[in-house]
């Protein structure tokens, strides 16, 4: 940990001299009462993760939490008035959560953007096939950056929905309930895998080999795959073609849990980046009263594949939402007015980042890499991807004034990198700073985050929403 000291900034505590910072774990800055608060804050987060097994399920859970905090779906301009708490929805896969401020939106706003999709495995349109060994398998496509070998020998659940041509919307969830079957990609046994041992780290499994078992019992006059399709038709009252108009994905059939005997870490699939989606919305729900500037949590989809499609950050949904809000504030929204509102918006692009790995520390550059337990990450990419220094200084002041632990992250040159939705927002002339908190085993089937980082992240977002 000592090697990391140069990159870590813990905000000065009362009584410390101006400009002094302590390069130490954020855990060591907590009072006994704050440590209890940190531990308690992680419990509803874990509950959210138990529900948010896909982007759509995450969206539904965030909306449920927001409605419980007094938010309502936007349906008319009459709702847009100071103090209003609104949800502008985008097809159930993305949304803008809004607390309307006293100032006109054109004069500026405070927004935290994140994404709620996570790496997983999708089904192909015609997924069920017969395979050697009297098995039926599911044909799949990887979604997002995954290491394929991590998904073998892993109990997986099937979640999503099927939309039928006769107008039915059928929810699918198999593998999380007690006694429900799971789906597993079969690895080769060490007794018979000599011809596979020359495969490299990233090619242990080929893309067309990521096929889990879905059935093993043949019929008297039919194959295993035919029996599986018969069972699916009967269970969901569908035709084979209905699988073409479905969104079905395989995710780990595990649940969130504490990691370590001290309970300082949360382990779960999908924390990148459901963690940022949850904290951004939760912080907005906890904003008290009516802020001066309109505060918004923008939750998007498809970031793991480039923020594509009409629910990704690359779509025009945000432009439409800003136009809607400006138009409702008493005058017709013009193209210039919308562009001015975006130009005056202050934005945090929130997304988790890779933390220093205790087993592979050489993958990180030790003076500028984020460490679990050291607080919020301020990301510095270089090459024109960073905000102007004036805006960054304003944001750092929020961290310092609220005594929130923070650190920096720059990927090791020529080793790797990252990026998220911030680029799509800065193209709209918004002021954008990329932030996050570090994870271990990022993009794996079971990621780990620090509870003190989660709590610091939430406190930062809540303070940012009311930043002057």
C-alpha positions, 0 to 999 in steps of 0.5 A: 500500500505504501507504493500507492501513497502518491495517488491517494488524496483523503480530504483534510479533516477538521483541524488539519492545516490547509492543503494537508492530505493524509495518504491512508485508507478511507477506513482509517478516517471513519468514526465508529458511527460512520463505520456502522453507517458504511456497513449499513449502506451496503445492505440495500445496495446488495438487495438492489443487486439481487433484483437487477439481473439485467438492464431492464430489471435494474431499470424497474428496481430503480424506478420502484425505489424512485416512486417510493421516494415521491418521484412520478413518471413525466406525462405533462408539462404541468409537472415541471415546477421547482421541487418536482421529482420526475422520471423521464423513461426511455423504453424501460431500458434507460431513464432520466431521474430529475429533481427540478430546481428553482433556476431555469434549466437553461442556466445550468444543471447538475447531472450524474450519468451512468450505465446499468448494463453489465457483461453477460451472455446473450442467446441467439435467435434460434438457440436450442441445438442437439450436440454430441453426448446426447445433450441439448445446448444453447447457442450464445453470443458474448455481450461486453468484454468477458474472459470466456473461460470464467463462464465455464463450470459456472451455474447460470440463470436465464433471465429476460423476456419474450415478446410474441406476435400476438402481443404478449410480454412474457417474463423469463427467470430460471435459475434463481429460485429454490429448486430451479435448474441452472445452465452450465458450460461444460469444460474438458476433463484433465483426463482427456484435454491434452489436445486443448492445452496449447490454447492461450489465456484468451482462447481457452474457449472459442466464441462458438464453444460458449454453449451451456447445457439446457437438456439431456433427456431424449424422447422415444422418437425425438431428440433432446433438443426437440424435447427441450423445445416442446417443454419451452412451448408448453411452459411459455405458450409460445411458438419457436419463432417467438424466440426471435423477438426475445431478449434473453441472457445468461447471467451468474446464478450467484447472489451478492455476499460480503467478502472477507472475514471483516466484511469490508467488501461486497462481492457480486456479478454486475457491479460494473456498472450497476453500482454507479447506477444505484448510487447516482439514483440513490443520491438523487432520491436523498437530496432534500428540499428544492435545489437551486440547479436542476439535478438529474441522474441519467441511467443508460444502456449498452455501454459495454458495447459502445453505447449504441442503440436508442437506449444508449448514451449515443442516442438523442434521448437526452436531447429530447429530455432537455427539450421537454424540460425547457419547453415545460418551463414557460417558453418554447424550447429552441435549438439554441436554448437546448444547446445552451442548457447543455453547455451550462450543465455540469456532469459526472460520468460515473463508471467503476474502474479496475483497482490494483490487484493484490496478485497482479500489481504489475498490471497497474502503474503504482503512482496513479492507480486506484486502490480499494478502500481509498475512496472515489476515483478521479479518472485522468485519461489524457489525450484530450479525454479529460475536462478543462482544469477549471471544472475539475478544480470545482469538482475537487473542491466538492470532495475536499469541502465534504471530507470525502476520500478520493484518489486518481486513476490513469491506466498503465501506458501500453497495457490497457485503458478504459472509457465510458459514456462521458465522451457522448456527453462532452460532444454535447458541449457539456462539462464532464468529469469521469469518476468511479470507484475501483473493483477487483475482478472487473468484468468477471462473474463475481466482482468485488467493491469496497463498502467504504468506497461505495459510501464515499461515492454516494456522498460525493454524488449527493454533494455534487447535485447541490454544487454551486 
